[in-house]
Amino acid sequence: VQLQASGGGVVQAGGSLRLSCTASGGRFDSFAMSWFRQSPGAVREFVAGISRVGTSSYYRDSVEGRFTISRDNTKSTVSLQMNSLRPEDTAVYYCAADRRFSTQTITRLVDEYEYWGQGTQVTVSS
């Protein structure tokens, strides 16, 4: 499975960005999908995840209410709408795919994800 992320950029604090990730080479609805991010010198952290059929989603506390994850299984895409961006949201954002039997569950563990996109830089200026 190949994942291609796009949509990063530079935005002022309070602004919005929308990240997209397109999958190819596999059955997209077999995978729970998540977004992670990583800042220089920091560990990669879970941001948001969505279940295989899109009925469950989870967020890290700091983005709850500001970010929204969605997926379109007909187009093999997962998106992350990011509103009210803060300087601390600055990072490289990665989409990731986890093949799961369950249609409802999502893992936040980096090591559970088999496939990763190349990352897209998000920079929020103050």
C-alpha positions in Angstrom: 0.0 0.0 0.0 1.3 3.4 -0.9 0.2 6.5 0.9 0.6 10.0 -0.6 -0.1 13.0 1.7 -0.6 16.5 0.7 -2.0 19.8 1.9 0.6 21.1 4.3 1.8 24.7 4.3 2.4 27.8 6.3 -0.5 29.5 8.1 -0.9 32.1 10.8 -2.2 31.1 14.2 -5.9 30.8 14.1 -5.9 29.8 10.5 -6.9 26.5 8.9 -5.4 23.8 6.7 -6.7 20.6 5.2 -4.5 17.6 4.8 -5.3 14.8 2.4 -3.9 11.3 2.0 -4.6 9.1 -0.9 -4.0 5.3 -0.8 -3.2 3.0 -3.7 -2.3 -0.6 -4.1 -4.6 -2.2 -1.5 -8.2 -2.4 -0.3 -8.6 0.9 1.5 -11.5 -0.2 3.7 -9.3 -2.9 5.2 -7.4 -0.2 7.1 -8.0 2.0 10.0 -6.4 5.3 9.1 -4.6 7.8 11.3 -2.6 11.0 11.3 0.5 11.4 13.3 2.9 14.3 13.7 6.5 14.8 14.6 8.4 17.9 15.6 12.2 18.2 15.6 13.6 16.3 18.5 10.3 14.9 19.5 8.7 11.5 19.2 6.0 10.8 16.6 2.6 11.3 18.2 -0.9 10.3 17.4 -3.1 13.1 16.3 -6.4 11.6 15.0 -7.6 8.2 13.8 -10.7 6.9 12.1 -12.0 3.3 11.9 -12.3 1.2 8.7 -15.9 2.2 8.0 -15.6 5.7 9.4 -18.0 5.3 12.3 -15.5 5.8 15.0 -12.8 8.5 15.4 -10.4 9.5 18.1 -8.3 12.6 18.8 -5.5 13.6 21.0 -6.7 15.9 23.7 -4.9 19.0 22.4 -6.7 18.9 19.0 -10.1 17.7 20.1 -12.7 20.2 18.9 -10.3 21.8 16.4 -9.4 19.0 14.1 -11.7 16.7 12.2 -10.7 13.4 10.5 -12.8 12.0 7.7 -12.5 9.3 5.0 -14.0 8.5 1.7 -13.6 4.8 1.0 -14.9 5.2 -2.6 -11.9 7.5 -3.3 -9.4 5.8 -1.0 -8.7 9.1 0.8 -8.5 10.2 4.4 -8.5 13.9 5.3 -7.7 16.0 8.3 -9.4 19.4 8.6 -7.4 21.5 11.0 -8.9 24.7 12.4 -7.8 27.3 15.0 -4.3 26.2 14.4 -1.7 27.0 17.0 2.1 27.4 16.8 2.4 24.2 18.8 0.7 22.3 16.0 3.8 22.9 13.8 5.2 19.5 12.8 5.6 17.1 9.9 2.2 15.3 9.6 2.1 11.7 8.4 -0.8 9.6 7.4 -0.7 5.9 8.4 -2.6 2.7 7.7 -3.3 -0.2 10.1 -4.8 -3.3 8.7 -7.5 -4.4 11.2 -10.1 -7.1 11.5 -12.3 -4.9 13.6 -14.4 -2.3 11.7 -14.7 -0.1 14.8 -11.4 0.1 16.7 -8.4 2.3 16.2 -4.9 2.1 17.8 -2.9 5.1 18.8 0.4 3.1 18.9 2.9 4.1 16.2 4.3 0.5 16.0 0.9 -0.9 15.0 0.8 1.0 11.7 2.2 -0.9 8.8 2.2 1.7 6.1 3.2 5.4 6.2 3.0 8.4 3.9 6.0 10.6 3.2 4.9 13.4 5.5 3.8 16.9 4.9 5.1 20.0 6.7 2.6 22.2 8.7 4.0 25.4 10.0 1.9 27.8 12.2 3.3 31.2 12.8 2.4 33.3 15.8 
